[in-house]
Amino acid sequence: MHHSAGVPRSEDPARDLNNQIAELEDRVAHPMHWTKGEHQLNLTRLHKLIYEKKRRDKAAASGHSPA
């Protein structure tokens, strides 16, 4: 398996998704550190990741693999 140097990666996509959500939640909680445009991008990305997590959780609960 090949990984880019200096880029930590997990073998668990669910963990990666949770980590991304946690980081964006922190960014959104502290908007004073970001420009208005960056803050809006962080919000949009967070909403997309939360939607993806719910979709994956629902698929896992029903026994289907998320595509």
C-alpha positions in Angstrom: 0.0 0.0 0.0 1.3 3.5 -0.9 0.7 6.5 1.3 1.8 10.0 0.6 4.7 11.1 2.8 3.6 13.2 5.8 -0.1 12.5 5.3 -1.5 10.4 8.1 -4.2 8.0 6.9 -6.5 5.6 8.6 -7.6 2.3 7.3 -11.0 3.0 8.7 -13.1 5.3 6.5 -15.7 5.9 9.3 -12.9 7.1 11.6 -11.6 9.4 8.9 -15.0 10.8 8.4 -15.5 11.4 12.1 -12.1 13.1 12.4 -13.0 15.4 9.5 -16.4 16.2 11.1 -14.7 16.9 14.5 -12.1 19.3 12.9 -14.8 21.2 11.0 -17.0 21.4 14.1 -14.1 23.1 15.8 -13.5 25.5 12.9 -17.2 26.4 12.8 -17.3 26.9 16.6 -14.5 29.6 16.2 -15.5 31.7 13.2 -13.3 34.6 14.3 -10.3 32.7 13.0 -11.6 32.5 9.5 -12.7 34.9 6.8 -16.4 35.0 6.1 -15.8 33.0 2.9 -13.7 30.4 4.7 -16.3 30.1 7.4 -19.1 29.5 4.8 -17.0 26.9 3.1 -16.4 25.2 6.5 -20.2 25.2 7.2 -21.0 23.8 3.8 -18.3 21.0 4.0 -19.5 20.2 7.6 -23.1 19.8 6.4 -22.0 17.5 3.5 -19.9 15.3 5.8 -22.7 15.0 8.4 -25.1 14.0 5.6 -22.6 11.4 4.3 -22.1 10.0 7.9 -25.9 9.7 8.3 -26.1 8.0 4.9 -23.4 5.5 5.8 -24.8 4.8 9.2 -28.3 4.2 7.7 -26.7 1.9 5.1 -24.8 0.0 7.7 -27.9 -0.4 9.9 -29.8 -1.9 7.0 -26.9 -4.2 6.1 -26.0 -2.5 2.8 -22.6 -1.3 1.9 -22.5 2.5 1.1 -21.5 3.3 -2.4 
